C-alpha cells in the first residue's frame, strides 16, 4: 500500500481516561496520524474531563438505552454511521468488546468488507480477556449464570478476533492471550498503556516535606495505594497486612487514594484493626494533584485481585517508588522486576504482602537503588515510546494483506 503523508485514524473508546488521553494527545501532535476520537461517555470527574477534552478532534457521543446502563453499554448510532462512511484509513476499536457499540461497529465494518476488498483497516486495542482463574467473591451464588455469560463472551470474542486486521494488545500477557486464541502473531503488536512521566518528576520537594510533616510522617515509612475502593482491588488485604506491620513498627503509615463503595467499610476496618490513626483515606485526587501524593510516599503497594494492566504501576515507576504488586496485575510482569525495583507476590497472599512491607520498613537502605530502577523502567513506558508503538501498529496493519 502506498503510504500517505499521514494516516486518518478513527478511534472509539469508552471514556477519556487520563493515560489514554496523554498518549492520544502525543500521537496527534506527532502528526503521522490524523486522529478523530469518539468517547462513549464523559470521564468520571467533570473537572478532569474538561481539562482533557480539547487535546485533539474528539466528541462524546449520545448513547441510547436506559439511564441505569453504563455509557459503555448503551448504543451509540453515531459511531456506526461514521464507521459505515469509511472515511478513514484505520479504525481503532478500544475498551470493552462486549459493549453494544463496539460489537455494532465491528459487525458494520465486517459487512462493508464482505465480498468486497474495501473499507478501512480494523485494529482492536484491548487488555487481556477476563481470566477464568478469577471470580468475584459473590460468584458462587450465580455460577451457572456466569458460566453462560462466559460462554457468550468468549464466543463473541472469537468471532470478533477473526474479523480484525490487527490487534494492539495492552501488555505482553495480552499478546500471549490473543495469540493463544488464534490471532496470528504477525497481526498482534504490544501497545500497553503509557503515561507522561515528566509531570511526576516536577514536584517541589519542599512542598512534599511540608505535606508529610502536616501528617506527622517526617520519619515514617509511608506506603501508598491508589485505585478504586472495590473488592477487586484488594484494599482489605492491604489493611490487614498493614496492621501486622504496624504491630511491629510504630514508624509506618498508609495513604489510600481513590473512592468507591467500599470506602466507609474500609475506614471502619482500619479502626477495628487499631490502625485508624495511621491510615489516611484521601478519596478521589485530581490528576493535577497526583504527583504530589505519590511523592509523599516511600513504597507503592498494589494488592489487586485482577487488573488487565494497572496504570497506577506506571505512575509509581514514574514517581521513583519501589513497588509491591500481586501477579494479578498485567503491568506487574513488565514494570516490577523482582528485587530490582520491587517484588511480585501471589494474589490474595496477605502473608507475602505483609512480609514485603515489613522488609521495606526494616531496610530503608535498599530504597535508593530501587527508586532509580523504577525511574529507568518508567522511561521505557513514556508517552514518547507509546507514540512510536501506536504509529508503528497503524503502519503495519496497512501493509498487511486485507482480511475478507
C-alpha positions as CSV (number, residue, x, y, z in Angstrom):
1,X,0.0,0.0,0.0
2,X,1.3,3.5,-0.9
3,X,1.8,5.4,2.4
4,X,0.2,8.8,2.6
5,X,1.9,11.8,4.3
6,X,-0.4,11.0,7.3
7,X,-2.9,8.3,8.2
8,X,-6.5,9.1,9.0
9,X,-7.2,7.1,12.2
10,X,-10.6,7.0,13.8
11,X,-10.7,5.8,17.5
12,X,-13.6,4.5,19.5
13,X,-13.1,4.3,23.3
14,X,-15.2,4.1,26.5
15,X,-14.1,7.1,28.4
16,X,-11.4,9.9,28.2
17,X,-9.1,8.2,30.8
18,X,-6.1,10.4,31.5
19,X,-3.5,7.9,30.5
20,X,-5.2,7.3,27.1
21,X,-5.7,11.0,26.6
22,X,-2.0,11.6,27.3
23,X,-1.0,9.1,24.6
24,X,-3.6,10.2,22.0
25,X,-2.6,13.8,22.5
26,X,1.0,13.0,21.8
27,X,0.1,10.9,18.7
28,X,-2.0,13.8,17.4
29,X,0.9,16.2,18.0
30,X,3.4,13.9,16.3
31,X,1.4,14.3,13.0
32,X,1.9,10.9,11.4
33,X,-1.7,10.0,12.4
34,X,-4.6,12.4,11.9
35,X,-6.8,11.4,14.8
36,X,-10.6,11.6,15.2
37,X,-11.7,10.2,18.6
38,X,-15.2,9.2,19.8
39,X,-15.9,8.6,23.5
40,X,-19.0,6.6,24.7
41,X,-19.3,8.8,27.8
42,X,-17.6,11.6,29.8
43,X,-15.0,11.0,32.4
44,X,-16.0,10.1,36.0
45,X,-15.0,13.5,37.2
46,X,-16.1,16.5,35.1
47,X,-13.1,18.7,36.0
48,X,-10.6,16.1,34.7
49,X,-12.7,15.6,31.6
50,X,-12.8,19.3,30.8
51,X,-9.1,19.6,31.0
52,X,-8.6,16.8,28.6
53,X,-11.4,17.3,26.2
54,X,-9.8,19.6,23.6
55,X,-6.4,18.0,23.0
56,X,-7.4,16.6,19.6
57,X,-10.5,16.2,17.4
58,X,-13.0,14.3,19.6
59,X,-16.6,14.1,20.7
60,X,-18.6,12.4,23.4
61,X,-21.5,10.6,21.6
62,X,-25.1,10.4,22.7
63,X,-26.0,6.9,23.9
64,X,-29.3,5.2,23.6
65,X,-30.5,3.0,26.4
66,X,-31.8,3.0,30.0
67,X,-30.2,5.7,32.1
68,X,-29.2,3.0,34.6
69,X,-26.9,1.4,32.0
70,X,-23.3,2.4,32.0
71,X,-22.3,4.6,29.0
72,X,-20.2,1.8,27.5
73,X,-23.2,-0.5,27.4
74,X,-25.5,2.0,25.7
75,X,-25.8,2.0,21.9
76,X,-24.2,4.9,20.0
77,X,-25.6,5.1,16.5
78,X,-23.2,7.9,15.5
79,X,-20.3,5.6,15.8
80,X,-21.8,3.1,13.5
81,X,-22.7,5.8,10.9
82,X,-19.1,7.1,10.9
83,X,-17.7,3.6,10.5
84,X,-20.1,2.9,7.6
85,X,-18.9,6.2,6.0
86,X,-15.4,4.6,5.8
87,X,-13.6,8.0,5.6
88,X,-10.5,6.8,7.4
89,X,-7.5,4.6,6.8
90,X,-7.6,2.8,10.2
91,X,-10.3,2.2,12.7
92,X,-9.2,1.6,16.3
93,X,-11.8,0.0,18.5
94,X,-10.8,0.1,22.1
95,X,-12.3,-0.7,25.5
96,X,-15.0,-3.3,26.3
97,X,-15.5,-5.6,23.3
98,X,-18.8,-6.7,24.9
99,X,-20.3,-3.2,24.6
100,X,-23.2,-2.8,22.1
101,X,-21.4,-0.1,20.2
102,X,-18.1,-1.9,19.9
103,X,-19.9,-5.0,18.6
104,X,-22.1,-3.0,16.2
105,X,-19.1,-1.2,14.8
106,X,-17.2,-4.5,14.3
107,X,-20.2,-6.0,12.6
108,X,-20.7,-3.0,10.4
109,X,-17.1,-2.9,9.3
110,X,-17.2,-6.7,8.6
111,X,-20.3,-6.2,6.5
112,X,-18.7,-3.5,4.4
113,X,-15.9,-5.8,3.5
114,X,-17.8,-9.0,2.8
115,X,-17.3,-9.9,-0.8
116,X,-15.6,-6.5,-1.4
117,X,-11.9,-5.7,-0.8
118,X,-12.6,-2.3,0.6
119,X,-13.0,-0.4,3.8
120,X,-10.6,0.8,6.5
121,X,-8.3,-1.5,8.3
122,X,-9.6,-2.6,11.7
123,X,-7.4,-2.6,14.8
124,X,-8.6,-3.6,18.2
125,X,-6.8,-2.2,21.3
126,X,-7.6,-4.5,24.2
127,X,-6.5,-5.6,27.6
128,X,-6.2,-9.4,28.1
129,X,-9.5,-11.2,28.1
130,X,-11.0,-11.7,31.6
131,X,-9.3,-14.7,33.1
132,X,-11.3,-17.8,34.1
133,X,-9.0,-18.2,37.1
134,X,-10.5,-15.1,38.8
135,X,-14.0,-14.9,40.1
136,X,-15.5,-12.3,42.4
137,X,-16.3,-13.4,46.0
138,X,-20.1,-13.4,45.2
139,X,-19.8,-15.5,42.1
140,X,-20.5,-18.8,43.8
141,X,-24.2,-17.9,44.2
142,X,-24.6,-17.4,40.4
143,X,-22.0,-19.7,38.9
144,X,-24.4,-21.1,36.3
145,X,-25.3,-17.7,35.0
146,X,-21.6,-16.7,35.0
147,X,-20.7,-19.8,33.0
148,X,-23.4,-19.0,30.5
149,X,-22.2,-15.4,30.3
150,X,-18.6,-16.5,29.9
151,X,-19.5,-18.8,27.0
152,X,-21.3,-16.0,25.2
153,X,-18.5,-13.6,25.9
154,X,-15.8,-16.0,24.6
155,X,-17.9,-16.8,21.5
156,X,-18.3,-13.1,20.7
157,X,-14.6,-12.5,21.3
158,X,-13.5,-15.3,18.9
159,X,-15.9,-14.0,16.3
160,X,-14.5,-10.5,16.7
161,X,-10.9,-11.6,16.5
162,X,-11.4,-13.4,13.2
163,X,-12.6,-10.0,11.7
164,X,-9.8,-7.8,12.9
165,X,-6.9,-6.9,10.6
166,X,-4.7,-6.5,13.7
167,X,-4.7,-6.2,17.4
168,X,-2.9,-3.8,19.7
169,X,-2.5,-5.8,22.9
170,X,-2.1,-4.0,26.2
171,X,1.0,-5.7,27.5
172,X,2.8,-9.0,26.9
173,X,0.2,-11.0,28.8
174,X,-2.4,-9.7,26.4
175,X,-0.2,-10.6,23.4
176,X,0.2,-14.2,24.6
177,X,-3.5,-14.5,25.4
178,X,-4.7,-13.3,22.0
179,X,-2.2,-15.4,20.1
180,X,-3.4,-18.4,22.1
181,X,-7.0,-17.5,20.9
182,X,-5.8,-17.8,17.3
183,X,-4.7,-14.3,16.2
184,X,-1.6,-14.7,14.0
185,X,1.5,-13.4,15.8
186,X,2.3,-11.1,12.9
187,X,-1.0,-9.3,13.5
188,X,-0.5,-8.6,17.2
189,X,1.5,-5.7,18.5
190,X,2.3,-4.8,22.1
191,X,0.9,-1.3,22.8
192,X,0.5,-1.1,26.6
193,X,-0.6,2.0,28.5
194,X,1.9,4.8,28.6
195,X,1.9,8.0,30.7
196,X,3.5,11.4,30.6
197,X,6.3,10.6,33.1
198,X,7.7,14.1,33.3
199,X,4.9,15.5,35.4
200,X,5.7,13.0,38.2
201,X,9.2,14.4,38.3
202,X,8.3,18.1,38.6
203,X,7.3,18.1,42.3
204,X,8.7,20.6,44.7
205,X,10.4,18.6,47.5
206,X,9.8,21.5,50.0
207,X,6.1,21.0,49.4
208,X,6.5,17.3,49.9
209,X,8.3,17.7,53.2
210,X,5.6,20.1,54.4
211,X,2.8,17.7,53.4
212,X,4.5,14.8,55.2
213,X,5.2,17.0,58.3
214,X,1.5,18.1,58.5
215,X,0.6,14.4,58.8
216,X,3.3,13.6,61.3
217,X,5.2,11.4,58.7
218,X,8.6,13.1,58.9
219,X,10.3,9.8,59.8
220,X,7.7,7.3,58.8
221,X,7.9,4.7,56.1
222,X,4.8,5.7,54.1
223,X,3.0,3.0,52.0
224,X,0.7,4.2,49.2
225,X,-2.3,2.7,47.4
226,X,-4.1,4.4,44.5
227,X,-7.3,3.0,42.9
228,X,-11.0,2.3,43.2
229,X,-12.2,1.1,46.5
230,X,-13.9,-2.0,45.2
231,X,-13.4,-5.7,46.2
232,X,-11.3,-6.5,43.1
233,X,-8.5,-4.1,44.2
234,X,-7.8,-6.0,47.4
235,X,-7.6,-3.0,49.8
236,X,-9.0,-5.2,52.5
237,X,-5.9,-7.4,52.2
238,X,-3.7,-4.3,52.3
239,X,-5.3,-3.1,55.6
240,X,-4.9,-6.5,57.2
241,X,-1.2,-6.7,56.1
242,X,-0.5,-3.1,57.2
243,X,-2.0,-3.8,60.6
244,X,0.5,-6.6,61.1
245,X,3.4,-4.3,60.1
246,X,2.1,-1.6,62.4
247,X,2.1,-4.1,65.2
248,X,5.8,-4.5,64.7
249,X,6.8,-0.9,64.0
250,X,5.5,2.5,65.1
251,X,7.1,4.4,62.2
252,X,4.8,3.4,59.4
253,X,1.8,5.0,57.7
254,X,-0.6,4.1,54.9
255,X,-2.0,6.6,52.4
256,X,-5.1,5.4,50.4
257,X,-6.1,7.4,47.3
258,X,-9.3,6.8,45.5
259,X,-13.0,6.3,46.3
260,X,-15.7,3.7,45.8
261,X,-18.5,1.8,47.5
262,X,-16.1,0.1,50.0
263,X,-14.7,3.3,51.4
264,X,-16.9,3.5,54.6
265,X,-16.4,-0.2,55.3
266,X,-12.6,0.0,54.8
267,X,-12.4,3.0,57.1
268,X,-14.3,1.0,59.7
269,X,-12.0,-1.9,59.2
270,X,-8.9,0.2,59.8
271,X,-10.4,1.4,63.1
272,X,-11.2,-2.1,64.2
273,X,-7.7,-3.3,63.4
274,X,-6.4,-0.5,65.6
275,X,-4.6,1.4,62.8
276,X,-7.2,4.1,62.1
277,X,-4.8,6.8,63.1
278,X,-2.0,5.5,60.8
279,X,-4.2,5.2,57.7
280,X,-5.2,8.3,55.7
281,X,-8.1,7.9,53.2
282,X,-8.0,10.9,50.9
283,X,-10.7,10.0,48.3
284,X,-10.6,11.0,44.7
285,X,-7.5,13.0,43.8
286,X,-7.4,15.3,40.7
287,X,-4.9,14.3,38.1
288,X,-3.0,17.6,38.7
289,X,-2.5,16.7,42.3
290,X,-1.4,13.0,41.9
291,X,2.3,13.7,41.5
292,X,2.5,15.3,45.0
293,X,0.6,12.4,46.6
294,X,2.9,9.9,45.0
295,X,6.0,11.9,46.1
296,X,4.8,11.8,49.7
297,X,5.1,8.0,49.7
298,X,8.1,5.7,50.1
299,X,6.6,2.4,48.7
300,X,3.7,1.7,46.4
301,X,1.5,-1.3,47.2
302,X,-0.9,-2.8,44.7
303,X,-2.8,-5.8,46.1
304,X,-5.2,-6.2,43.2
305,X,-7.1,-9.4,42.7
306,X,-7.2,-8.7,38.9
307,X,-6.2,-5.8,36.6
308,X,-5.7,-6.3,32.9
309,X,-2.9,-3.8,33.1
310,X,-2.9,-1.4,36.1
311,X,-1.7,2.1,35.1
312,X,-1.0,3.0,38.7
313,X,2.1,1.0,38.4
314,X,3.3,3.3,35.5
315,X,2.6,6.2,37.9
316,X,4.5,4.6,40.7
317,X,7.5,3.9,38.5
318,X,7.4,7.5,37.2
319,X,7.5,8.7,40.8
320,X,10.5,6.6,41.5
321,X,8.8,4.3,44.1
322,X,9.7,0.8,45.0
323,X,6.7,-1.5,44.3
324,X,4.9,-4.4,45.9
325,X,2.3,-5.8,43.5
326,X,0.4,-9.0,43.0
327,X,0.9,-11.2,40.0
328,X,-2.8,-10.5,39.1
329,X,-1.8,-7.1,37.6
330,X,-0.8,-7.4,34.0
331,X,1.6,-4.5,34.3
332,X,3.5,-6.2,37.1
333,X,5.0,-8.7,34.6
334,X,6.8,-5.8,32.9
335,X,7.0,-2.9,35.3
336,X,8.0,-4.8,38.5
337,X,11.4,-6.5,38.3
338,X,12.0,-8.8,41.2
339,X,14.5,-7.5,43.7
340,X,15.4,-4.6,41.3
341,X,12.6,-2.1,41.8
342,X,10.2,-4.2,43.9
343,X,8.5,-7.6,44.4
344,X,5.7,-9.5,42.9
345,X,3.6,-11.7,45.2
346,X,0.7,-14.1,44.7
347,X,-2.9,-12.9,44.6
348,X,-4.6,-12.9,48.0
349,X,-1.4,-13.7,49.8
350,X,-1.7,-11.5,52.8
351,X,1.4,-13.0,54.5
352,X,3.6,-12.1,51.5
353,X,2.3,-8.6,51.3
354,X,2.9,-8.0,55.0
355,X,6.4,-9.6,54.7
356,X,7.4,-7.3,51.8
357,X,6.0,-4.2,53.6
358,X,8.0,-5.1,56.7
359,X,11.1,-5.7,54.5
360,X,10.9,-2.0,53.3
361,X,10.2,-0.7,56.8
362,X,13.2,-2.6,58.2
363,X,15.5,-1.8,55.2
364,X,15.3,1.8,54.1
365,X,18.8,1.5,52.8
366,X,17.6,-0.5,49.8
367,X,15.1,2.1,48.6
368,X,17.6,4.5,46.8
369,X,18.6,1.8,44.3
370,X,15.1,0.6,43.7
371,X,13.9,4.2,43.2
372,X,16.5,4.6,40.4
373,X,15.4,1.4,38.9
374,X,11.8,2.4,38.8
375,X,12.7,5.7,37.2
376,X,14.6,3.9,34.4
377,X,11.7,1.5,33.8
378,X,9.2,4.4,33.6
379,X,11.1,5.8,30.6
380,X,10.5,2.6,28.7
381,X,6.8,3.3,29.1
382,X,6.8,7.0,28.4
383,X,4.4,8.7,26.1
384,X,7.2,9.2,23.6
385,X,7.7,5.4,23.4
386,X,3.9,4.9,23.2
387,X,3.6,7.1,20.2
388,X,6.2,5.0,18.3
389,X,4.3,1.8,19.2
390,X,0.9,3.2,18.3
391,X,2.0,4.7,14.9
392,X,4.0,1.5,14.1
393,X,1.0,-0.7,14.6
394,X,-1.1,1.5,12.3
395,X,1.6,1.4,9.7
396,X,2.0,-2.3,9.9
397,X,-1.7,-3.1,9.7
398,X,-1.9,-1.0,6.5
399,X,1.0,-3.1,5.0
400,X,-0.6,-6.5,5.7
401,X,-3.0,-8.2,3.3
402,X,-6.6,-7.1,3.8
403,X,-8.7,-9.7,5.5
404,X,-12.0,-10.5,3.9
